[in-house]
Amino acid sequence: MKIKVLSRNPDEYRRETKRDIHKVQRNYDPKLHPFEAPREYVRALNATKLERVFAKPFIGALDGHRDGVNCLCKHPTSLSFLLSGACDGEVRVWNLAKRNCVATIQAHEGVVQGMCFHPDGRSFLTCGLDKVVKQWGISEECTINEEPINTILGKSVFQYMDHHQSENIFATCGQQVDIWKEDRSEPVRSFTWGVDSTHHVKFNPIETNLLGACASDRSILLYDLRGSTPLRKVILSLKSNAIAWNPMESFVFTAASEDYNLYTFDMRKLSAPIMMHMDHVAAVMDVDYSPTGKELVSAGYDKCLRIFSVDTSRSREIYHTKRMQRVRVVQWSLDNKYIISGSDEMNIRVWKARASEKLGMLSTREKASMNYNEKLKEKFIHHPQIRRIARHRHVPRQIYSLSKEMRIMKESRKRKESNKRRHSKPGAVPYVPERKKAIVKEVE
């Protein structure tokens, strides 16, 4: 006769402190736990409710500008510092940890149209409506030299600028897209493709020789520094205001359009966007990706910010305040925890990327509880009650009424199209997916 003996080391069950929890053996056999699913559902419901209770995304406002904030720039090596440029030509450096202004300079005579840091963080460039590009030296404490290191006089107005990820090259856009070296007063290369002007340009963070630009003829253009001519372009039904590259997928970029939507493209096939992000009720002014490449944030003319997952068409979060006016620019911090927005009423606002996330250090038990709750919510997300609570957001009356009106208009268009298809010859009225309707044509 065999006898099985349970042998346990008492040291494994000894508590470190008298307040510690006793370690208990558990048998995870589902037959012994018949009420496990109902119990987990209640926990998931409570976790979803508590998430909405503690959803307070607004952290603070940085005020000091005397005109609307037109552009923002993140420091490439420090999480604490931020650059902002206003419509009166003023540039300010902010310490986000202390929420105060570190330095101020009058950089340009008109609007500061664009700014970008050198990859080493020791200098930054600004451009404005006064047709001048200036390079400024900046110390580790983020104090700015009073006089610019270098000044470049342009032939036309500069609309935007961006710096290469590793080399001493930066791009500006205006009447054409120009590639500059920091030590030269003339552009190294210029790109044109039969358009009046370009108003936004962005380098690809992975394939660093690629850059995209938004033009005034409603097109999005792609350039390669290794080639002598532009690569290709796609023409949309309305103008695009900004472009952002996915930091994890080198071929993917998102454009913020005037038709209230965002379009995510794969540059290898521009004939149709891979995703169309809807929910804004006015023009989308700016867009930026999270460092993980899984989410993006958009700034709207409808006085709100929206956060989208890259693979969903509807926003998971909307941020707004009573005083916030039209949001011109938005940035996602490099630690993936904060979102910074600049708006017309001269304020820069700092938000949490996760509205209900607790700031500061978390204990081991808090982390375990948080991860457990996330898994529970993920498991029961398709249950009607949990889905309703998780999706519900209070929005301003104007956004609510406009979104309701847009929904009625969209349903009316669909109904009209289906009626036309029903009373026409088969194949006379083809079915066009919603995301393809905004694309006019692709040009190579």
Stockholm file with secondary structure:
# STOCKHOLM 1.0

chainA/1-444         MKIKVLSRNPDEYRRETKRDIHKVQRNYDPKLHPFEAPREYVRALNATKLERVFAKPFIGALDGHRDGVNCLCKHPTSLSFLLSGACDGEVRVWNLAKRNCVATIQAHEGVVQGMCFHPDGRSFLTCGLDKVVKQWGISEECTINEEPINTILGKSVFQYMDHHQSENIFATCGQQVDIWKEDRSEPVRSFTWGVDSTHHVKFNPIETNLLGACASDRSILLYDLRGSTPLRKVILSLKSNAIAWNPMESFVFTAASEDYNLYTFDMRKLSAPIMMHMDHVAAVMDVDYSPTGKELVSAGYDKCLRIFSVDTSRSREIYHTKRMQRVRVVQWSLDNKYIISGSDEMNIRVWKARASEKLGMLSTREKASMNYNEKLKEKFIHHPQIRRIARHRHVPRQIYSLSKEMRIMKESRKRKESNKRRHSKPGAVPYVPERKKAIVKEVE
#=GR chainA/1-444 SS CCCCCCCCCGGGGCCSSTTSCCCCCCCCCGGGCTTHHHHHHHHHHHHHHHHHHTCCCEEEEEECCSSCEEEEEECSSCSSEEEEEETTSEEEEEETTTTEEEEEEECCSSCEEEEEECTTSSEEEEEETTSEEEEEEBCTTCCBCSSCSEEEECSSCCCEEEECSSSSEEEEESSSEEEEETTCSSCSEEECCSCSCEEEEEECSSSTTEEEEEETTSEEEEEETTSSSCCEEEEESSCEEEEEECSSCTTEEEEEETTSCEEEEETTBTTSCSEEECCCSSCEEEEEECTTSSEEEEEETTSCEEEEETTCSSCSEEECCSSCCCEEEEEECTTSSEEEEEETTSEEEEEESSTTCCCSCCCHHHHHHHHHHHHHHHHTTTSHHHHHHHHCCCCCHHHHHHHHHHHHHHHHHHHHHHHHHHTSCTTSSCCCCGGGTTEEEEEC
#=GC SS_cons         CCCCCCCCCGGGGCCSSTTSCCCCCCCCCGGGCTTHHHHHHHHHHHHHHHHHHTCCCEEEEEECCSSCEEEEEECSSCSSEEEEEETTSEEEEEETTTTEEEEEEECCSSCEEEEEECTTSSEEEEEETTSEEEEEEBCTTCCBCSSCSEEEECSSCCCEEEECSSSSEEEEESSSEEEEETTCSSCSEEECCSCSCEEEEEECSSSTTEEEEEETTSEEEEEETTSSSCCEEEEESSCEEEEEECSSCTTEEEEEETTSCEEEEETTBTTSCSEEECCCSSCEEEEEECTTSSEEEEEETTSCEEEEETTCSSCSEEECCSSCCCEEEEEECTTSSEEEEEETTSEEEEEESSTTCCCSCCCHHHHHHHHHHHHHHHHTTTSHHHHHHHHCCCCCHHHHHHHHHHHHHHHHHHHHHHHHHHTSCTTSSCCCCGGGTTEEEEEC
//
